[in-house]
Structure formats: structure tokens, C-alpha cells
Amino acid sequence: MSGSTTMGELKAANGLPVDIDCGNSKKIVINKFLCQQRVSFLDYIFGGCEIGVHIAIDYTMSNGPTNDPDSLHYYTP
């Protein structure tokens, strides 16, 4: 059993079913065919998309607990 079709035939069907004859009175019917462009991350970048990155480092715990009088972040009520 063998049968073949081309991408052009599938596109030319415009949403109608496509019959592929496989011999011995057997056929394959493609009822729906959808061709979509797959976009990659690099396509967005090369297309002009700009990405901003902000980095913040929290050093508050490295200065000790806030209830320790020797801490730079000592909090007195």
C-alpha cells in the first residue's frame, strides 16, 4: 500500500477533503489540513523586539537581623 500527495495539492484543496489513492481499493482521506508558521524566539529578536533586563540584589540579610543592635538595619520601635 502506497500513496502520496504534495504540499501544493493540500494547499490547493482550500479546506476540502483530499483523497489519496493507495491501491487495492484503499484510500486515505485528509479532512482538515492546517499549515502554520512556527515562530522562534530569535525571530522576535531579529524582527525588532527589544528586551529590557533589570537585576536587583537584596543584601539586607547579609547585614544581620533587624532586631540585633549591631545590625546596619536595626529597627527600634
Backbone hydrogen bonds in HBPLUS format (Angstrom, degrees):
<---DONOR---> <-ACCEPTOR-->    atom                        ^
c    i                          cat <-CA-CA->   ^        H-A-AA   ^      H-
h    n   atom  resd res      DA  || num        DHA   H-A  angle D-A-AA Bond
n    s   type  num  typ     dist DA aas  dist angle  dist       angle   num
A0010-LEU N   A0006-THR O   3.19 MM   4  6.52 156.4  2.24 146.9 152.9     1
A0011-LYS N   A0007-MET O   2.94 MM   4  6.19 159.9  1.98 151.6 157.0     2
A0012-ALA N   A0008-GLY O   2.85 MM   4  5.94 153.0  1.93 145.1 153.2     3
A0013-ALA N   A0009-GLU O   3.20 MM   4  6.29 128.9  2.48 136.6 147.0     4
A0014-ASN N   A0011-LYS O   3.30 MM   3  5.90 161.8  2.33 114.2 118.9     5
A0016-LEU N   A0013-ALA O   3.06 MM   3  5.26 163.5  2.09 113.8 118.8     6
A0018-VAL N   A0030-ILE O   2.93 MM  12  5.11 156.8  1.99 137.1 143.8     7
A0030-ILE N   A0018-VAL O   2.85 MM  12  5.11 166.1  1.87 149.9 153.2     8
A0020-ILE N   A0028-ILE O   2.72 MM   8  5.02 159.8  1.76 155.2 161.4     9
A0028-ILE N   A0020-ILE O   2.86 MM   8  5.02 158.2  1.91 143.3 149.7    10
A0022-CYS N   A0026-LYS O   2.86 MM   4  5.35 163.2  1.89 148.5 148.9    11
A0026-LYS N   A0023-GLY O   2.96 MM   3  5.55 145.4  2.08 116.4 125.4    12
A0043-ASP N   A0040-SER O   3.13 MM   3  5.22 128.4  2.41  96.9 110.0    13
A0044-TYR N   A0041-PHE O   3.13 MM   3  5.36 124.6  2.45 100.3 113.2    14
A0045-ILE N   A0041-PHE O   3.20 MM   4  6.60 156.4  2.26 146.5 152.9    15
A0046-PHE N   A0042-LEU O   2.81 MM   4  5.97 177.6  1.82 159.4 159.9    16
A0047-GLY N   A0043-ASP O   2.96 MM   4  5.83 129.1  2.22 131.3 144.2    17
A0049-CYS N   A0044-TYR O   3.04 MM   5  5.53 156.3  2.10 160.3 155.8    18
A0048-GLY N   A0045-ILE O   3.14 MM   3  5.54 165.2  2.17 112.2 116.2    19
A0062-SER N   A0059-TYR O   3.03 MM   3  5.31 135.9  2.23 105.6 118.3    20
A0063-ASN N   A0060-THR O   3.34 MM   3  5.59 154.2  2.41 102.8 110.0    21
A0064-GLY N   A0061-MET O   3.37 MM   3  5.45 165.2  2.39 104.6 107.2    22
A0068-ASP N   A0065-PRO O   3.28 MM   3  5.63 167.6  2.29 112.8 115.2    23
A0075-TYR N   A0066-THR O   2.92 MM   9  5.58 158.3  1.97 153.5 150.9    24
A0071-SER N   A0068-ASP O   2.98 MM   3  5.43 165.1  2.01 119.9 124.7    25
A0074-TYR N   A0071-SER O   3.34 MM   3  5.14 146.7  2.45 110.7 106.3    26
